[in-house]
Amino acid sequence: MADRFGSVREAFEAAPNRFQPSRAGSMDAVFQFDIIGEGGGQWYLTIKDKTLTVTEGTHDSPKVTITASADDWLKLVNRRADATSLYMMGRIKVKGPLYLAEQLLYVLG
């Protein structure tokens, strides 16, 4: 099976198309992503009023910060790795409420 996303940037740019507003409920949160290594970068996703926006850069006060290598992030978004396994192995780090990070996976389908 071919990978859906060839780069971290491509995966973040596609996030609004994967977003499922009906699953967002009353979610109001900013998620900061620090993707490290070659091909990485920083983005933040804002979910509010059942809308999602993606912004390149850093947010001053995100509710959740997720850090991963570019390689691991691509494995996750291309469904070649499981988020829980990567988290348990320490390859994805979550700062902030873990339940919000789990909800993010749910609203992104």
Protein Blocks (a to p, Z undefined) as FASTA:
>chain_A
ZZfblbfklmmmmmmmmpcfklnmmaccddddddedehiacdddddeehiacddedddfb
dfbdcdddfklmmmmmnopacfklmmmnopaccedjfklmmmmmmmnZZ
